[in-house]
Amino acid sequence: MKKSIFKKVLCLVLMGCMLTAVLAGCGGGKQGGGDADQTDFLIVGGMSTLSSGYDSNPVLEKLASDAGVTIEWDLMSDSLGEKVGVLIGGQQLPDAFIAVNFSQNDINEYGQDETFIDLTPYITPEVMPNLSKILDENPEIRSAITMADGKIYGLPSGELMGTAAIGAENDLSIYAIPEFSMINKTWLDELGLAVPTNLTELHDALVAFKENDMATRSGNAVGSTIPMSTGFDQWCWGQEIFYSGFGFTNFTSDVCADLVANADGTVEFVSATDKYRDAITYFSDWYKEGLMDLEMFSQSSSQLISKVSQGRVGVTTWWYIEEIAGEHADDFVFLPPLDGPVGTKYEGTHNITLRSAPAVTSGNLNITSACGNPELLLKYFDQWYDPEVVMQLQYGPIDVYFTSQDENGMWKSITDDEAKEKFGKTAGELKGQYEVYGPRLILPEYYNNVFELEERAVVRLQDLENSWMPYVTSMAAYPNDVTFTNDELDVISRYKADFTSQVAEYEGTWLKNGGPTDDEWNAYVTMLRDNCGMDKLLQVYQDAYDRYMAASK
C-alpha cells in the first residue's frame, strides 16, 4: 500500500532534529483521550489566505459559546501538509483536523490504524440532529462519506448547486452538462438557414459559413472565418458535446474522462466502443474539410474567446454565451444536442452523458483518537449544518455580508457598492475575510428558502433545465464521490493516468489524420486492455459504483 503524502513528508522531516521544536510550536498535542469532561479542544488545519483568522470570527464565537466549548485554532494557509505529517507520524495529535482535504487513501489508512475515529456512533438524532436529518433525507451523501469498511471517518463537505434551486422537479447539478454549444444565428439568417437539428444539417451550415466567408460581415479580414472553434477535450469548451449524435458525450470527469454509467447499472469506458470509433471517424472528415478549427488542439481558452468575440466563429462551446461572445452575444443562440447523421444507423439518435455534482468529501473534519470527548465536539460541529449557519460560514455574518431578509424570509447579500461604502472592500473581499473552511453542506433547497442564489447561477440553471434537459435520454451519471478501498486506489494509481493519456493521444491523432482502420482499432483496444489496465480499472469502478448504489438505497 502506498504511503500517504503526509507520511512521505514526515520521513523527510524526521531525518533532522525538527520534531521537538515543531511539536512544541503546536502546543504539544495529546497521547490518547478518555476525558469525557473535556471542553477545550485543539483543532489543526487550513484556512484561506484572505481570512482574518477564526479567533475573532463572530459566528464561530457564538457557536462555541452555545455548545459550551473552547476551541484553540491552529491554522495556516500554506505548509499544511508538512505540519500534518509531523503530527500524525509522531502521534502528537490534536483533537481534530479541519480543512486538510485528506484524500480517500489517507482517510482509509488513518481510519484503519485508528488515527481517526469512526463517527458513525455519534451521527444520531441525539448528538447530531442537523446532520442526521440531512443524511436521512439525502442517502447519497451518506454513501459518499462511508468508506469501504462501512465506517465514517469524516464529516461531509460540499456545495450542491442544482436545478432544484430554481424549482425544478428533478435536481440536476449545475455541472451536469459543462459544455453549452451555440451557433451564430445572425449568419444563419443571412444565409436563409434554420438552426440545425442533426449533424448533417450542422455540417452543411458550417460549409456555408466557410464558403461565404461570414466573418467579413463583422469587418474581419478576408479568409478569417472559422466555421467551428472549440478546445480539445476541455472542461466547458471542448468538442465532446457534438458526440451526442452518436449516443454519448465523454466530458472531462473527476473520476475518469471516458467512464460512463448506463441506465442498467453497468459502467463502461466509452472510448473502447464502436460508437466512439464511429464518432471520431465522422468528425475527422470535418477536420479535414477545415470546418473545425485547426488550432483546436493547441489554443487556450483566452484565444478561443478572442476569436469568438471578434465575430470570426460560427459555432463554439462555453459555459455562457455572454462570456465567450462579448459584443457579439446577441448573434448567438444555443445549438441543441443534435441527432446523428442522416442516412446512418445514428439517425434520430441523441444523448448527453450527464456529469454528477462535485464530490461530497469527508476529508475536511476528522476527529482523532486523542479527543477525549468526541460527542461534545461533534455537538459543536453539528451546528455547522444548520442552514443559516452554513450560509454565514460560506459568505460572512448576518449584518455584515447578509444585510436583510425579503418578505419570504430569504437573506439578501451585500452589494459591491454597499460593501465598499461600509467596509472599504468589495463583497468578494468581504467573503474572503470571513469565509470558514471545513465541514459545510449547502443543499439545493437552501437557495429556495434560506439565501438568494447569485444571478448568473440562476441563468445557467434555467438554461440547463429548459434548453438541454429535454434532450437527455438517461439520467444515469457516475458519481464523483464514490469511495474506494486501498487496493482499488492502488489499481487506479497504477493505471488511470496512462489510460487517460493514451485515449486522449489516439483520439487527437485520429481526429486530425482520419479514423482508425480495423487493424489500428483492434491494436488500440488490445493496448488499453493489456498495457493500460482497462479491465482492472473497469472492475474497480464497477465495484465502487455498486457499493455506492447499495448504500444509497
Buried (B, 14 or more C-beta within 10 A) or exposed (E): EEBBBBBEBBEEBBEEEEBEEBBEEBEEBBEEBEEEEBBEBBBBBBBBEBBEEBEEBBBBEBBBEEBEBEBEBBBEEEEBBBBBBBBBBBBBBBBBBBBBBBBBBBBBBBBBEEBBBBBEEBBEEEBBBBBBEBBEEBEBBBBBBBBBBEBBBBBBBBBBBBBBBBEBEEBBBBBBBBBBBBBBBBBBEEEEBEBBBBBBBBBEBBBBBBEBBBBBBBEBEEEBBBBBBBBBBBBBBBBBBBBBBBBBBBBBBBBBBBBBBEEEEEBBBBBBBEBBBBBBBBBBBBBEEBBBBEBBBEBEBEBBBBBBBBBBBBBBBBBBBEBBBBEBBEBBBBBBBBBBBEEBEBBEBBBBBBBBBBBBBBBBBBBBBBBBBBBBBBBBBBBBBBBBBBBBBBBBBBEBBBBEEEEEEBBEBBEEEEBBEEBEBBBEBBBBBBBBBBBBBBBBBBBBEBBBBEEEBBBBBEBBBEBBBEBBEBEBBBBBBBBBBBEBBBBBEBBBEEBBEBBBEBBBBBBBEBBBEEEBBEEBBEBBBEEBBBEBBBBBBBBBBBBBBEBBE
